[in-house]
Amino acid sequence: MANIYTLNEINNGTPLVSGNKLGDSPFNRYPSSRTELENQRLKHDLDIALSSGIQLGTRNNLLIKNNESFLERVCQLENEVKEFKNGINQKEISLASTKSEIATKLEEIQALQSRIEELEQDISLVQKKLSEMDFLK
């Protein structure tokens, strides 16, 4: 027995439009040939490939922008590192200079302390001589 279909089933559930008559083959229900089926598959694959290509292009552009942003930040950080290194070098030079000045000042202090001791000894001797002179008077 032959299968029985309603008009809605024949038209894939869409209402009949002008030009469709009972007995006409339903529009796009079955491909008319193997070539048409292959063309439909190729068109579908092409649409997917184009869509994927567009998505990849968009993501690629985003990655390029991110990469440029990261590269810019890396350059900024490298410049900061150079500035910090220069600052450290200047501070090390200043520290070495200050240490040298301190060493010089310490030598001067030690020399002055030695001179003070000598002068104190001289004062002591002078006082002793004065005492002796006072005693002899």
C-alpha positions as CSV (number, residue, x, y, z in Angstrom):
1,M,0.0,0.0,0.0
2,A,1.3,3.5,-0.9
3,N,2.2,6.0,1.8
4,I,-0.4,8.7,2.3
5,Y,0.8,12.3,3.1
6,T,-1.1,15.4,4.0
7,L,-0.4,18.7,2.2
8,N,1.6,20.0,5.2
9,E,3.8,16.9,5.2
10,I,4.5,17.3,1.5
11,N,5.5,21.0,2.0
12,N,7.6,20.3,5.2
13,G,4.9,21.9,7.3
14,T,4.9,25.2,5.4
15,P,1.6,26.4,3.9
16,L,1.1,26.2,0.1
17,V,2.2,29.3,-1.7
18,S,1.1,30.4,-5.2
19,G,2.7,28.2,-7.8
20,N,2.7,25.0,-5.7
21,K,0.0,22.7,-6.7
22,L,-0.8,19.3,-5.5
23,G,1.4,16.9,-7.4
24,D,4.4,19.3,-7.8
25,S,7.5,18.1,-6.1
26,P,8.2,19.8,-2.8
27,F,10.7,22.6,-3.0
28,N,14.2,21.6,-1.7
29,R,12.8,18.4,-0.1
30,Y,15.2,16.1,-2.0
31,P,18.1,17.1,-4.2
32,S,17.4,16.4,-7.8
33,S,20.8,14.8,-8.4
34,R,24.0,13.6,-6.8
35,T,25.8,16.7,-8.2
36,E,23.3,19.0,-6.6
37,L,23.8,17.1,-3.3
38,E,27.6,17.5,-3.6
39,N,27.2,21.1,-4.4
40,Q,25.0,21.7,-1.4
41,R,27.6,19.9,0.8
42,L,30.4,21.9,-0.7
43,K,28.4,25.2,-0.2
44,H,27.7,24.2,3.4
45,D,31.4,23.3,3.9
46,L,32.4,26.6,2.2
47,D,30.1,28.5,4.5
48,I,31.6,26.8,7.5
49,A,35.1,27.5,6.3
50,L,34.4,31.1,5.6
51,S,32.8,31.6,9.0
52,S,35.7,29.9,10.6
53,G,38.1,32.0,8.6
54,I,36.3,35.2,9.7
55,Q,36.4,34.0,13.3
56,L,40.1,33.1,13.0
57,G,40.8,36.5,11.4
58,T,39.0,38.3,14.2
59,R,40.8,36.3,16.9
60,N,44.1,36.8,15.1
61,N,43.5,40.6,15.0
62,L,42.7,40.5,18.7
63,L,45.8,38.5,19.5
64,I,47.9,40.9,17.4
65,K,46.5,43.9,19.4
66,N,47.1,42.0,22.7
67,N,50.7,41.2,21.5
68,E,51.3,44.8,20.6
69,S,50.0,45.9,24.0
70,F,52.2,43.3,25.8
71,L,55.2,44.4,23.7
72,E,54.6,48.0,24.6
73,R,54.3,47.1,28.3
74,V,57.5,45.1,28.1
75,C,59.3,48.1,26.5
76,Q,58.0,50.3,29.4
77,L,59.2,47.8,32.0
78,E,62.6,47.5,30.3
79,N,63.0,51.3,30.4
80,E,62.0,51.3,34.1
81,V,64.6,48.6,34.7
82,K,67.3,50.7,33.0
83,E,66.3,53.7,35.1
84,F,66.5,51.6,38.3
85,K,69.9,50.2,37.3
86,N,71.2,53.7,36.6
87,G,69.8,54.9,39.9
88,I,71.5,51.9,41.7
89,N,74.8,52.6,39.9
90,Q,74.6,56.3,40.9
91,K,73.9,55.3,44.5
92,E,76.7,52.8,44.5
93,I,79.1,55.5,43.2
94,S,77.8,57.9,45.8
95,L,78.2,55.3,48.5
96,A,81.8,54.6,47.5
97,S,82.5,58.3,47.5
98,T,80.9,58.7,50.9
99,K,82.9,55.7,52.3
100,S,86.1,57.3,51.0
101,E,85.2,60.6,52.6
102,I,84.4,58.8,55.9
103,A,87.7,57.0,55.8
104,T,89.5,60.3,55.2
105,K,87.6,62.0,58.0
106,L,88.4,59.0,60.4
107,E,92.1,59.4,59.6
108,E,91.8,63.1,60.3
109,I,90.0,62.4,63.6
110,Q,92.7,59.9,64.6
111,A,95.4,62.4,63.7
112,L,93.7,65.1,65.7
113,Q,93.2,62.7,68.7
114,S,96.9,61.9,68.5
115,R,97.7,65.7,68.4
116,I,95.4,66.3,71.4
117,E,97.2,63.6,73.4
118,E,100.5,65.2,72.5
119,L,99.2,68.6,73.5
120,E,97.8,67.2,76.8
121,Q,101.2,65.7,77.5
122,D,102.8,69.1,76.7
123,I,100.3,70.8,79.0
124,S,101.1,68.3,81.7
125,L,104.9,68.9,81.3
126,V,104.4,72.7,81.3
127,Q,102.2,72.5,84.5
128,K,104.8,70.3,86.1
129,K,107.6,72.8,85.2
130,L,105.4,75.6,86.5
131,S,104.8,73.8,89.7
132,E,108.5,73.2,90.1
133,M,109.2,76.9,89.4
134,D,106.6,78.0,91.9
135,F,108.2,75.6,94.4
136,L,111.6,77.1,93.8
137,K,110.5,80.6,94.3
